[in-house]
Amino acid sequence: MRYITAIYLTLACTLSACDMAGHGFRGLTATRIQIGEMHFTMRAAGDQVEAIRTNTMARPRMDRVSFLAGSAIEAMTGCRVHKIGGDVAVALAELKCPRGRDLSALALGGTYRCLPQGEQGSSSLCLKLD
Protein backbone atom coordinates (compact mmCIF):
# COMPACT_ATOMS: atom_id res chain seq x y z
CA MET A 1 0.00 0.00 0.00
CA ARG A 2 2.84 2.41 0.81
CA TYR A 3 4.35 1.72 -2.62
CA ILE A 4 1.11 2.68 -4.39
CA THR A 5 0.75 5.81 -2.26
CA ALA A 6 4.32 6.82 -3.09
CA ILE A 7 3.64 6.36 -6.81
CA TYR A 8 0.48 8.49 -6.68
CA LEU A 9 2.22 11.17 -4.63
CA THR A 10 5.14 11.30 -7.08
CA LEU A 11 2.76 11.46 -10.03
CA ALA A 12 0.74 14.27 -8.44
CA CYS A 13 3.88 16.30 -7.72
CA THR A 14 5.16 15.78 -11.26
CA LEU A 15 1.90 16.80 -12.91
CA SER A 16 1.43 19.84 -10.69
CA ALA A 17 4.76 21.27 -11.91
CA CYS A 18 3.83 21.26 -15.58
CA ASP A 19 4.73 24.93 -16.11
CA MET A 20 7.74 25.10 -13.80
CA ALA A 21 10.35 27.50 -15.09
CA GLY A 22 13.52 26.14 -16.62
CA HIS A 23 17.07 26.96 -15.57
CA GLY A 24 17.68 30.69 -15.92
CA PHE A 25 13.96 31.55 -15.66
CA ARG A 26 13.21 30.44 -12.08
CA GLY A 27 11.89 33.13 -9.79
CA LEU A 28 10.74 35.31 -12.70
CA THR A 29 7.17 36.50 -13.10
CA ALA A 30 5.05 34.22 -15.28
CA THR A 31 2.74 35.60 -17.95
CA ARG A 32 -0.04 33.36 -19.22
CA ILE A 33 -1.02 33.72 -22.86
CA GLN A 34 -3.65 32.05 -25.01
CA ILE A 35 -3.17 32.31 -28.76
CA GLY A 36 -5.15 30.25 -31.21
CA GLU A 37 -5.69 26.81 -29.76
CA MET A 38 -2.63 26.93 -27.50
CA HIS A 39 -1.91 28.19 -23.99
CA PHE A 40 1.58 29.22 -22.88
CA THR A 41 3.26 30.31 -19.67
CA MET A 42 6.06 32.72 -20.62
CA ARG A 43 9.00 34.17 -18.73
CA ALA A 44 11.64 36.60 -19.99
CA ALA A 45 15.31 36.83 -18.99
CA GLY A 46 17.63 39.14 -20.88
CA ASP A 47 17.00 38.68 -24.60
CA GLN A 48 15.44 35.23 -24.17
CA VAL A 49 11.87 34.12 -23.57
CA GLU A 50 10.79 30.69 -22.40
CA ALA A 51 7.31 29.60 -23.58
CA ILE A 52 5.89 26.51 -21.89
CA ARG A 53 2.81 25.08 -23.61
CA THR A 54 0.31 24.22 -20.87
CA ASN A 55 -2.66 22.82 -22.75
CA THR A 56 -3.05 19.19 -23.75
CA MET A 57 -3.10 18.25 -27.41
CA ALA A 58 -3.19 14.86 -29.12
CA ARG A 59 -0.39 15.51 -31.62
CA PRO A 60 0.99 19.03 -31.49
CA ARG A 61 3.19 19.97 -34.44
CA MET A 62 6.41 21.85 -33.75
CA ASP A 63 5.87 24.22 -36.67
CA ARG A 64 2.49 25.29 -35.24
CA VAL A 65 3.78 25.51 -31.65
CA SER A 66 6.78 27.63 -32.63
CA PHE A 67 4.68 29.87 -34.91
CA LEU A 68 2.07 30.61 -32.23
CA ALA A 69 4.65 30.98 -29.43
CA GLY A 70 6.72 33.31 -31.63
CA SER A 71 3.66 35.36 -32.62
CA ALA A 72 2.63 35.82 -28.98
CA ILE A 73 6.19 36.72 -27.92
CA GLU A 74 6.50 39.33 -30.68
CA ALA A 75 3.09 40.83 -29.86
CA MET A 76 3.83 41.01 -26.13
CA THR A 77 7.38 42.37 -26.35
CA GLY A 78 7.52 44.40 -29.56
CA CYS A 79 10.73 42.52 -30.38
CA ARG A 80 11.45 40.26 -33.33
CA VAL A 81 12.03 36.57 -32.65
CA HIS A 82 15.52 35.98 -34.07
CA LYS A 83 15.68 32.27 -33.27
CA ILE A 84 13.27 29.77 -31.71
CA GLY A 85 13.95 26.20 -30.71
CA GLY A 86 12.94 23.54 -28.25
CA ASP A 87 10.17 21.02 -28.56
CA VAL A 88 6.36 20.91 -28.52
CA ALA A 89 6.30 21.39 -24.73
CA VAL A 90 8.89 24.14 -24.19
CA ALA A 91 10.08 26.68 -26.74
CA LEU A 92 13.03 28.99 -26.14
CA ALA A 93 13.19 32.17 -28.21
CA GLU A 94 16.09 34.54 -28.71
CA LEU A 95 14.95 38.11 -29.42
CA LYS A 96 16.27 41.05 -31.41
CA CYS A 97 14.80 44.15 -29.79
CA PRO A 98 14.87 47.75 -31.00
CA ARG A 99 17.28 49.95 -29.06
CA GLY A 100 15.79 50.93 -25.72
CA ARG A 101 13.05 48.28 -25.79
CA ASP A 102 12.75 46.07 -22.74
CA LEU A 103 10.62 43.06 -21.95
CA SER A 104 8.52 44.84 -19.32
CA ALA A 105 5.20 43.55 -20.70
CA LEU A 106 6.20 39.99 -19.85
CA ALA A 107 7.71 41.05 -16.51
CA LEU A 108 4.34 42.40 -15.34
CA GLY A 109 2.70 38.97 -15.43
CA GLY A 110 -1.02 38.52 -15.88
CA THR A 111 -3.18 36.66 -18.34
CA TYR A 112 -3.56 37.65 -21.99
CA ARG A 113 -5.46 36.44 -25.00
CA CYS A 114 -3.71 37.00 -28.32
CA LEU A 115 -5.46 36.92 -31.65
CA PRO A 116 -3.20 35.62 -34.42
CA GLN A 117 -3.55 37.84 -37.48
CA GLY A 118 -2.03 35.61 -40.11
CA GLU A 119 0.89 33.42 -40.94
CA GLN A 120 2.47 35.69 -43.56
CA GLY A 121 4.20 38.12 -41.25
CA SER A 122 1.33 40.26 -39.95
CA SER A 123 1.45 40.86 -36.22
CA SER A 124 -0.85 39.56 -33.51
CA LEU A 125 -2.93 41.58 -31.07
CA CYS A 126 -2.94 40.71 -27.34
CA LEU A 127 -5.59 41.75 -24.82
CA LYS A 128 -5.06 41.68 -21.04
CA LEU A 129 -7.74 39.59 -19.30
CA ASP A 130 -6.94 40.35 -15.64
C-alpha positions as CSV (number, residue, x, y, z in Angstrom):
1,M,0.0,0.0,0.0
2,R,2.8,2.4,0.8
3,Y,4.4,1.7,-2.6
4,I,1.1,2.7,-4.4
5,T,0.7,5.8,-2.3
6,A,4.3,6.8,-3.1
7,I,3.6,6.4,-6.8
8,Y,0.5,8.5,-6.7
9,L,2.2,11.2,-4.6
10,T,5.1,11.3,-7.1
11,L,2.8,11.5,-10.0
12,A,0.7,14.3,-8.4
13,C,3.9,16.3,-7.7
14,T,5.2,15.8,-11.3
15,L,1.9,16.8,-12.9
16,S,1.4,19.8,-10.7
17,A,4.8,21.3,-11.9
18,C,3.8,21.3,-15.6
19,D,4.7,24.9,-16.1
20,M,7.7,25.1,-13.8
21,A,10.3,27.5,-15.1
22,G,13.5,26.1,-16.6
23,H,17.1,27.0,-15.6
24,G,17.7,30.7,-15.9
25,F,14.0,31.5,-15.7
26,R,13.2,30.4,-12.1
27,G,11.9,33.1,-9.8
28,L,10.7,35.3,-12.7
29,T,7.2,36.5,-13.1
30,A,5.1,34.2,-15.3
31,T,2.7,35.6,-17.9
32,R,0.0,33.4,-19.2
33,I,-1.0,33.7,-22.9
34,Q,-3.7,32.1,-25.0
35,I,-3.2,32.3,-28.8
36,G,-5.2,30.3,-31.2
37,E,-5.7,26.8,-29.8
38,M,-2.6,26.9,-27.5
39,H,-1.9,28.2,-24.0
40,F,1.6,29.2,-22.9
41,T,3.3,30.3,-19.7
42,M,6.1,32.7,-20.6
43,R,9.0,34.2,-18.7
44,A,11.6,36.6,-20.0
45,A,15.3,36.8,-19.0
46,G,17.6,39.1,-20.9
47,D,17.0,38.7,-24.6
48,Q,15.4,35.2,-24.2
49,V,11.9,34.1,-23.6
50,E,10.8,30.7,-22.4
51,A,7.3,29.6,-23.6
52,I,5.9,26.5,-21.9
53,R,2.8,25.1,-23.6
54,T,0.3,24.2,-20.9
55,N,-2.7,22.8,-22.8
56,T,-3.1,19.2,-23.7
57,M,-3.1,18.2,-27.4
58,A,-3.2,14.9,-29.1
59,R,-0.4,15.5,-31.6
60,P,1.0,19.0,-31.5
61,R,3.2,20.0,-34.4
62,M,6.4,21.9,-33.7
63,D,5.9,24.2,-36.7
64,R,2.5,25.3,-35.2
65,V,3.8,25.5,-31.6
66,S,6.8,27.6,-32.6
67,F,4.7,29.9,-34.9
68,L,2.1,30.6,-32.2
69,A,4.6,31.0,-29.4
70,G,6.7,33.3,-31.6
71,S,3.7,35.4,-32.6
72,A,2.6,35.8,-29.0
73,I,6.2,36.7,-27.9
74,E,6.5,39.3,-30.7
75,A,3.1,40.8,-29.9
76,M,3.8,41.0,-26.1
77,T,7.4,42.4,-26.4
78,G,7.5,44.4,-29.6
79,C,10.7,42.5,-30.4
80,R,11.5,40.3,-33.3
81,V,12.0,36.6,-32.6
82,H,15.5,36.0,-34.1
83,K,15.7,32.3,-33.3
84,I,13.3,29.8,-31.7
85,G,13.9,26.2,-30.7
86,G,12.9,23.5,-28.3
87,D,10.2,21.0,-28.6
88,V,6.4,20.9,-28.5
89,A,6.3,21.4,-24.7
90,V,8.9,24.1,-24.2
91,A,10.1,26.7,-26.7
92,L,13.0,29.0,-26.1
93,A,13.2,32.2,-28.2
94,E,16.1,34.5,-28.7
95,L,15.0,38.1,-29.4
96,K,16.3,41.0,-31.4
97,C,14.8,44.1,-29.8
98,P,14.9,47.7,-31.0
99,R,17.3,49.9,-29.1
100,G,15.8,50.9,-25.7
101,R,13.0,48.3,-25.8
102,D,12.7,46.1,-22.7
103,L,10.6,43.1,-21.9
104,S,8.5,44.8,-19.3
105,A,5.2,43.5,-20.7
106,L,6.2,40.0,-19.8
107,A,7.7,41.1,-16.5
108,L,4.3,42.4,-15.3
109,G,2.7,39.0,-15.4
110,G,-1.0,38.5,-15.9
111,T,-3.2,36.7,-18.3
112,Y,-3.6,37.6,-22.0
113,R,-5.5,36.4,-25.0
114,C,-3.7,37.0,-28.3
115,L,-5.5,36.9,-31.6
116,P,-3.2,35.6,-34.4
117,Q,-3.5,37.8,-37.5
118,G,-2.0,35.6,-40.1
119,E,0.9,33.4,-40.9
120,Q,2.5,35.7,-43.6
121,G,4.2,38.1,-41.2
122,S,1.3,40.3,-39.9
123,S,1.5,40.9,-36.2
124,S,-0.8,39.6,-33.5
125,L,-2.9,41.6,-31.1
126,C,-2.9,40.7,-27.3
127,L,-5.6,41.8,-24.8
128,K,-5.1,41.7,-21.0
129,L,-7.7,39.6,-19.3
130,D,-6.9,40.3,-15.6
